[in-house]
Amino acid sequence: MPEKTGVRGVKSAARTVALLELLAGRGERPSRLDQLAEDLDVPRSSMYQLLQTLVDCGWVRTDATGSLYGIGIRALLTGTSYLDGDRRIRVARPYLDEASDALGETIHLARLDGPDVVYLATRESHEYLRTISRVGRRVPAHAGGLGKALLAERSDDELPLPEGPLTALTENTHTTRAALLADLAGIRERGYSIDREETVTGIAGFGFALRYAAPATDAISCSVPVARLTPEHEARIVAVMQEIRAKIEAQLPPVSGVPDWR
């Protein structure tokens, strides 16, 4: 159990969080009591008591038979509160709209969380052929434009990468540290990242770190189907997104009395 603050962790609290994260990660796939107990290495009786407590509180839901479990509605309410209570997300939203209107493509805002990025806001393209990503989606940072833009803000020996080979989402994803480091060097020189079908086959992306924190924790991106990506359109995407980045950063200097969340 991690003790980042020097305070010993509370086992029951850690177990509860682990259970909620496990259920959330399974999405529409419900879980059975025995499987949850095995996955978390918790006695079956203890897991049953924990599940019933969380069902009563609305954090976990169960089916009519009481044998299947999934994440509950309270998780949605808490997630919405996170989005509504974050000043940086609120400030960025109108500029995401501006980028979407200017480019007609899908625009994202995401935040680095360990080795992944988490989508915080999305403006979908109105084109028939488009990319769709939901708020709350997690993607390995090494595998796309948003994550690579943020990794490039860190030195090579400070990258939050897992041990061993990197996970491949498509045949174009970097799976070796050497290949990723070479790409990050180019991003630092260029000032933005390029994802050429590394996250989703058929989709390209351009990522821009938001440097109102050091190192940057948030980034914006524009995703576009490669079938629609001409050199002229790519140049316009880069120009518009660089302008949007500057506008967001200008609105988010340090403000006295406002928490700088970590």
LUMRO-91401 format. One record per residue (C-alpha): residue in three letters; y, z, x; residue number from 0. Coordinates in steps of 0.1 Angstrom, whole numbers, plus 5000, padded with zeros to 4 digits. Layout:
N
+-----+------+------+------+-----+
!  aa !   c2 !   c3 !   c1 !   i !
+-----+------+------+------+-----+
! ALA !    Y !    Z !    X ! NUM !
...
+-----+------+------+------+-----+
END
This chain:
262
+-----+------+------+------+-----+
!  aa !   c2 !   c3 !   c1 !   i !
+-----+------+------+------+-----+
! MET ! 5000 ! 5000 ! 5000 !   0 !
! PRO ! 5034 ! 4990 ! 5016 !   1 !
! GLU ! 5058 ! 5017 ! 5025 !   2 !
! LYS ! 5089 ! 4997 ! 5034 !   3 !
! THR ! 5113 ! 5026 ! 5027 !   4 !
! GLY ! 5092 ! 5052 ! 5044 !   5 !
! VAL ! 5083 ! 5067 ! 5010 !   6 !
! ARG ! 5046 ! 5069 ! 5002 !   7 !
! GLY ! 5036 ! 5045 ! 4974 !   8 !
! VAL ! 5024 ! 5057 ! 4940 !   9 !
! LYS ! 4988 ! 5044 ! 4936 !  10 !
! SER ! 4989 ! 5042 ! 4897 !  11 !
! ALA ! 5022 ! 5023 ! 4898 !  12 !
! ALA ! 5009 ! 4999 ! 4924 !  13 !
! ARG ! 4978 ! 4993 ! 4903 !  14 !
! THR ! 4998 ! 4986 ! 4872 !  15 !
! VAL ! 5020 ! 4961 ! 4890 !  16 !
! ALA ! 4989 ! 4944 ! 4905 !  17 !
! LEU ! 4973 ! 4941 ! 4871 !  18 !
! LEU ! 5005 ! 4926 ! 4855 !  19 !
! GLU ! 5009 ! 4901 ! 4883 !  20 !
! LEU ! 4972 ! 4891 ! 4880 !  21 !
! LEU ! 4975 ! 4885 ! 4843 !  22 !
! ALA ! 5008 ! 4867 ! 4847 !  23 !
! GLY ! 4992 ! 4844 ! 4873 !  24 !
! ARG ! 4964 ! 4834 ! 4850 !  25 !
! GLY ! 4988 ! 4820 ! 4823 !  26 !
! GLU ! 4969 ! 4808 ! 4793 !  27 !
! ARG ! 4935 ! 4818 ! 4808 !  28 !
! PRO ! 4926 ! 4852 ! 4792 !  29 !
! SER ! 4908 ! 4878 ! 4813 !  30 !
! ARG ! 4879 ! 4902 ! 4804 !  31 !
! LEU ! 4878 ! 4938 ! 4813 !  32 !
! ASP ! 4849 ! 4935 ! 4838 !  33 !
! GLN ! 4866 ! 4907 ! 4856 !  34 !
! LEU ! 4899 ! 4925 ! 4859 !  35 !
! ALA ! 4881 ! 4957 ! 4872 !  36 !
! GLU ! 4862 ! 4936 ! 4898 !  37 !
! ASP ! 4893 ! 4916 ! 4909 !  38 !
! LEU ! 4914 ! 4947 ! 4915 !  39 !
! ASP ! 4885 ! 4969 ! 4927 !  40 !
! VAL ! 4891 ! 4995 ! 4900 !  41 !
! PRO ! 4865 ! 5015 ! 4880 !  42 !
! ARG ! 4858 ! 5000 ! 4847 !  43 !
! SER ! 4868 ! 5031 ! 4828 !  44 !
! SER ! 4901 ! 5034 ! 4846 !  45 !
! MET ! 4909 ! 4997 ! 4840 !  46 !
! TYR ! 4902 ! 5001 ! 4803 !  47 !
! GLN ! 4925 ! 5031 ! 4800 !  48 !
! LEU ! 4953 ! 5012 ! 4819 !  49 !
! LEU ! 4949 ! 4981 ! 4797 !  50 !
! GLN ! 4950 ! 5001 ! 4765 !  51 !
! THR ! 4982 ! 5019 ! 4777 !  52 !
! LEU ! 4998 ! 4986 ! 4785 !  53 !
! VAL ! 4987 ! 4970 ! 4752 !  54 !
! ASP ! 5003 ! 4999 ! 4733 !  55 !
! CYS ! 5035 ! 4994 ! 4753 !  56 !
! GLY ! 5036 ! 4956 ! 4747 !  57 !
! TRP ! 5031 ! 4946 ! 4784 !  58 !
! VAL ! 4996 ! 4933 ! 4778 !  59 !
! ARG ! 4982 ! 4916 ! 4747 !  60 !
! THR ! 4946 ! 4915 ! 4735 !  61 !
! ASP ! 4928 ! 4893 ! 4710 !  62 !
! ALA ! 4913 ! 4903 ! 4677 !  63 !
! THR ! 4880 ! 4914 ! 4693 !  64 !
! GLY ! 4898 ! 4935 ! 4719 !  65 !
! SER ! 4878 ! 4919 ! 4747 !  66 !
! LEU ! 4903 ! 4894 ! 4761 !  67 !
! TYR ! 4936 ! 4903 ! 4778 !  68 !
! GLY ! 4968 ! 4884 ! 4787 !  69 !
! ILE ! 5004 ! 4892 ! 4797 !  70 !
! GLY ! 5025 ! 4906 ! 4769 !  71 !
! ILE ! 5059 ! 4899 ! 4754 !  72 !
! ARG ! 5076 ! 4928 ! 4773 !  73 !
! ALA ! 5072 ! 4907 ! 4804 !  74 !
! LEU ! 5093 ! 4880 ! 4789 !  75 !
! LEU ! 5120 ! 4904 ! 4779 !  76 !
! THR ! 5121 ! 4918 ! 4814 !  77 !
! GLY ! 5122 ! 4884 ! 4830 !  78 !
! THR ! 5150 ! 4873 ! 4808 !  79 !
! SER ! 5169 ! 4904 ! 4817 !  80 !
! TYR ! 5165 ! 4895 ! 4854 !  81 !
! LEU ! 5180 ! 4861 ! 4848 !  82 !
! ASP ! 5208 ! 4873 ! 4826 !  83 !
! GLY ! 5217 ! 4902 ! 4850 !  84 !
! ASP ! 5220 ! 4881 ! 4881 !  85 !
! ARG ! 5256 ! 4870 ! 4889 !  86 !
! ARG ! 5245 ! 4842 ! 4912 !  87 !
! ILE ! 5224 ! 4826 ! 4885 !  88 !
! ARG ! 5252 ! 4829 ! 4859 !  89 !
! VAL ! 5277 ! 4813 ! 4883 !  90 !
! ALA ! 5254 ! 4784 ! 4893 !  91 !
! ARG ! 5245 ! 4774 ! 4857 !  92 !
! PRO ! 5275 ! 4753 ! 4848 !  93 !
! TYR ! 5273 ! 4735 ! 4882 !  94 !
! LEU ! 5237 ! 4727 ! 4875 !  95 !
! ASP ! 5249 ! 4711 ! 4843 !  96 !
! GLU ! 5275 ! 4692 ! 4862 !  97 !
! ALA ! 5249 ! 4678 ! 4886 !  98 !
! SER ! 5226 ! 4669 ! 4858 !  99 !
! ASP ! 5253 ! 4650 ! 4840 ! 100 !
! ALA ! 5264 ! 4632 ! 4871 ! 101 !
! LEU ! 5230 ! 4622 ! 4883 ! 102 !
! GLY ! 5208 ! 4620 ! 4852 ! 103 !
! GLU ! 5180 ! 4636 ! 4871 ! 104 !
! THR ! 5162 ! 4670 ! 4871 ! 105 !
! ILE ! 5181 ! 4698 ! 4888 ! 106 !
! HIS ! 5166 ! 4731 ! 4899 ! 107 !
! LEU ! 5178 ! 4765 ! 4912 ! 108 !
! ALA ! 5152 ! 4786 ! 4930 ! 109 !
! ARG ! 5149 ! 4817 ! 4951 ! 110 !
! LEU ! 5127 ! 4825 ! 4981 ! 111 !
! ASP ! 5102 ! 4853 ! 4974 ! 112 !
! GLY ! 5079 ! 4859 ! 5004 ! 113 !
! PRO ! 5061 ! 4827 ! 5012 ! 114 !
! ASP ! 5070 ! 4811 ! 4979 ! 115 !
! VAL ! 5100 ! 4799 ! 4959 ! 116 !
! VAL ! 5105 ! 4809 ! 4923 ! 117 !
! TYR ! 5123 ! 4786 ! 4899 ! 118 !
! LEU ! 5153 ! 4804 ! 4883 ! 119 !
! ALA ! 5169 ! 4776 ! 4863 ! 120 !
! THR ! 5162 ! 4740 ! 4855 ! 121 !
! ARG ! 5181 ! 4711 ! 4839 ! 122 !
! GLU ! 5157 ! 4684 ! 4830 ! 123 !
! SER ! 5164 ! 4647 ! 4832 ! 124 !
! HIS ! 5169 ! 4628 ! 4799 ! 125 !
! GLU ! 5150 ! 4598 ! 4813 ! 126 !
! TYR ! 5116 ! 4590 ! 4799 ! 127 !
! LEU ! 5101 ! 4592 ! 4834 ! 128 !
! ARG ! 5110 ! 4626 ! 4847 ! 129 !
! THR ! 5097 ! 4657 ! 4865 ! 130 !
! ILE ! 5093 ! 4689 ! 4845 ! 131 !
! SER ! 5093 ! 4724 ! 4860 ! 132 !
! ARG ! 5095 ! 4757 ! 4841 ! 133 !
! VAL ! 5115 ! 4787 ! 4850 ! 134 !
! GLY ! 5093 ! 4813 ! 4867 ! 135 !
! ARG ! 5071 ! 4787 ! 4884 ! 136 !
! ARG ! 5061 ! 4796 ! 4919 ! 137 !
! VAL ! 5056 ! 4769 ! 4946 ! 138 !
! PRO ! 5047 ! 4775 ! 4983 ! 139 !
! ALA ! 5079 ! 4773 ! 5003 ! 140 !
! HIS ! 5065 ! 4749 ! 5028 ! 141 !
! ALA ! 5055 ! 4724 ! 5002 ! 142 !
! GLY ! 5088 ! 4712 ! 4987 ! 143 !
! GLY ! 5125 ! 4705 ! 4990 ! 144 !
! LEU ! 5137 ! 4739 ! 4977 ! 145 !
! GLY ! 5115 ! 4759 ! 5000 ! 146 !
! LYS ! 5119 ! 4738 ! 5031 ! 147 !
! ALA ! 5157 ! 4740 ! 5027 ! 148 !
! LEU ! 5154 ! 4778 ! 5028 ! 149 !
! LEU ! 5129 ! 4780 ! 5056 ! 150 !
! ALA ! 5152 ! 4759 ! 5077 ! 151 !
! GLU ! 5178 ! 4787 ! 5074 ! 152 !
! ARG ! 5155 ! 4809 ! 5094 ! 153 !
! SER ! 5143 ! 4807 ! 5130 ! 154 !
! ASP ! 5108 ! 4794 ! 5136 ! 155 !
! ASP ! 5095 ! 4829 ! 5145 ! 156 !
! GLU ! 5109 ! 4844 ! 5113 ! 157 !
! LEU ! 5093 ! 4821 ! 5088 ! 158 !
! PRO ! 5075 ! 4839 ! 5059 ! 159 !
! LEU ! 5044 ! 4818 ! 5062 ! 160 !
! PRO ! 5007 ! 4827 ! 5055 ! 161 !
! GLU ! 4982 ! 4828 ! 5083 ! 162 !
! GLY ! 4960 ! 4798 ! 5089 ! 163 !
! PRO ! 4963 ! 4763 ! 5074 ! 164 !
! LEU ! 4991 ! 4757 ! 5049 ! 165 !
! THR ! 4981 ! 4749 ! 5013 ! 166 !
! ALA ! 4982 ! 4713 ! 5004 ! 167 !
! LEU ! 4996 ! 4704 ! 4969 ! 168 !
! THR ! 4994 ! 4666 ! 4976 ! 169 !
! GLU ! 4982 ! 4645 ! 5004 ! 170 !
! ASN ! 5017 ! 4645 ! 5018 ! 171 !
! THR ! 5022 ! 4683 ! 5020 ! 172 !
! HIS ! 5025 ! 4697 ! 5055 ! 173 !
! THR ! 4993 ! 4716 ! 5063 ! 174 !
! THR ! 5000 ! 4725 ! 5099 ! 175 !
! ARG ! 5027 ! 4747 ! 5113 ! 176 !
! ALA ! 5036 ! 4721 ! 5140 ! 177 !
! ALA ! 5043 ! 4694 ! 5113 ! 178 !
! LEU ! 5064 ! 4718 ! 5093 ! 179 !
! LEU ! 5084 ! 4730 ! 5123 ! 180 !
! ALA ! 5092 ! 4694 ! 5132 ! 181 !
! ASP ! 5104 ! 4688 ! 5096 ! 182 !
! LEU ! 5125 ! 4720 ! 5096 ! 183 !
! ALA ! 5142 ! 4709 ! 5128 ! 184 !
! GLY ! 5153 ! 4677 ! 5111 ! 185 !
! ILE ! 5165 ! 4696 ! 5081 ! 186 !
! ARG ! 5187 ! 4718 ! 5102 ! 187 !
! GLU ! 5203 ! 4687 ! 5118 ! 188 !
! ARG ! 5206 ! 4668 ! 5085 ! 189 !
! GLY ! 5218 ! 4698 ! 5064 ! 190 !
! TYR ! 5194 ! 4693 ! 5036 ! 191 !
! SER ! 5157 ! 4689 ! 5030 ! 192 !
! ILE ! 5137 ! 4659 ! 5017 ! 193 !
! ASP ! 5104 ! 4662 ! 4998 ! 194 !
! ARG ! 5087 ! 4629 ! 4996 ! 195 !
! GLU ! 5058 ! 4635 ! 4972 ! 196 !
! GLU ! 5049 ! 4668 ! 4989 ! 197 !
! THR ! 5049 ! 4689 ! 4958 ! 198 !
! VAL ! 5040 ! 4664 ! 4931 ! 199 !
! THR ! 5027 ! 4629 ! 4936 ! 200 !
! GLY ! 5052 ! 4604 ! 4925 ! 201 !
! ILE ! 5082 ! 4628 ! 4928 ! 202 !
! ALA ! 5108 ! 4631 ! 4955 ! 203 !
! GLY ! 5132 ! 4659 ! 4959 ! 204 !
! PHE ! 5163 ! 4669 ! 4979 ! 205 !
! GLY ! 5170 ! 4706 ! 4986 ! 206 !
! PHE ! 5202 ! 4723 ! 4996 ! 207 !
! ALA ! 5204 ! 4759 ! 5007 ! 208 !
! LEU ! 5232 ! 4780 ! 4992 ! 209 !
! ARG ! 5247 ! 4799 ! 5021 ! 210 !
! TYR ! 5265 ! 4827 ! 5003 ! 211 !
! ALA ! 5239 ! 4850 ! 5019 ! 212 !
! ALA ! 5226 ! 4850 ! 5054 ! 213 !
! PRO ! 5199 ! 4839 ! 5057 ! 214 !
! ALA ! 5201 ! 4820 ! 5025 ! 215 !
! THR ! 5178 ! 4831 ! 4997 ! 216 !
! ASP ! 5187 ! 4806 ! 4970 ! 217 !
! ALA ! 5187 ! 4768 ! 4969 ! 218 !
! ILE ! 5194 ! 4739 ! 4946 ! 219 !
! SER ! 5176 ! 4706 ! 4944 ! 220 !
! CYS ! 5174 ! 4673 ! 4926 ! 221 !
! SER ! 5140 ! 4658 ! 4918 ! 222 !
! VAL ! 5135 ! 4622 ! 4909 ! 223 !
! PRO ! 5105 ! 4599 ! 4904 ! 224 !
! VAL ! 5100 ! 4577 ! 4934 ! 225 !
! ALA ! 5099 ! 4547 ! 4911 ! 226 !
! ARG ! 5136 ! 4552 ! 4904 ! 227 !
! LEU ! 5147 ! 4562 ! 4939 ! 228 !
! THR ! 5166 ! 4533 ! 4955 ! 229 !
! PRO ! 5186 ! 4538 ! 4988 ! 230 !
! GLU ! 5218 ! 4537 ! 4967 ! 231 !
! HIS ! 5206 ! 4563 ! 4943 ! 232 !
! GLU ! 5194 ! 4586 ! 4971 ! 233 !
! ALA ! 5228 ! 4584 ! 4988 ! 234 !
! ARG ! 5245 ! 4593 ! 4956 ! 235 !
! ILE ! 5221 ! 4622 ! 4950 ! 236 !
! VAL ! 5229 ! 4636 ! 4984 ! 237 !
! ALA ! 5266 ! 4632 ! 4980 ! 238 !
! VAL ! 5267 ! 4648 ! 4945 ! 239 !
! MET ! 5244 ! 4677 ! 4955 ! 240 !
! GLN ! 5264 ! 4685 ! 4986 ! 241 !
! GLU ! 5296 ! 4687 ! 4964 ! 242 !
! ILE ! 5278 ! 4709 ! 4939 ! 243 !
! ARG ! 5266 ! 4732 ! 4967 ! 244 !
! ALA ! 5301 ! 4736 ! 4980 ! 245 !
! LYS ! 5314 ! 4744 ! 4945 ! 246 !
! ILE ! 5288 ! 4771 ! 4940 ! 247 !
! GLU ! 5293 ! 4787 ! 4974 ! 248 !
! ALA ! 5331 ! 4788 ! 4968 ! 249 !
! GLN ! 5325 ! 4808 ! 4937 ! 250 !
! LEU ! 5302 ! 4834 ! 4953 ! 251 !
! PRO ! 5320 ! 4851 ! 4982 ! 252 !
! PRO ! 5311 ! 4888 ! 4987 ! 253 !
! VAL ! 5328 ! 4908 ! 4959 ! 254 !
! SER ! 5336 ! 4945 ! 4963 ! 255 !
! GLY ! 5316 ! 4967 ! 4939 ! 256 !
! VAL ! 5291 ! 4940 ! 4931 ! 257 !
! PRO ! 5255 ! 4947 ! 4943 ! 258 !
! ASP ! 5242 ! 4923 ! 4969 ! 259 !
! TRP ! 5206 ! 4924 ! 4956 ! 260 !
! ARG ! 5177 ! 4920 ! 4981 ! 261 !
+-----+------+------+------+-----+
END
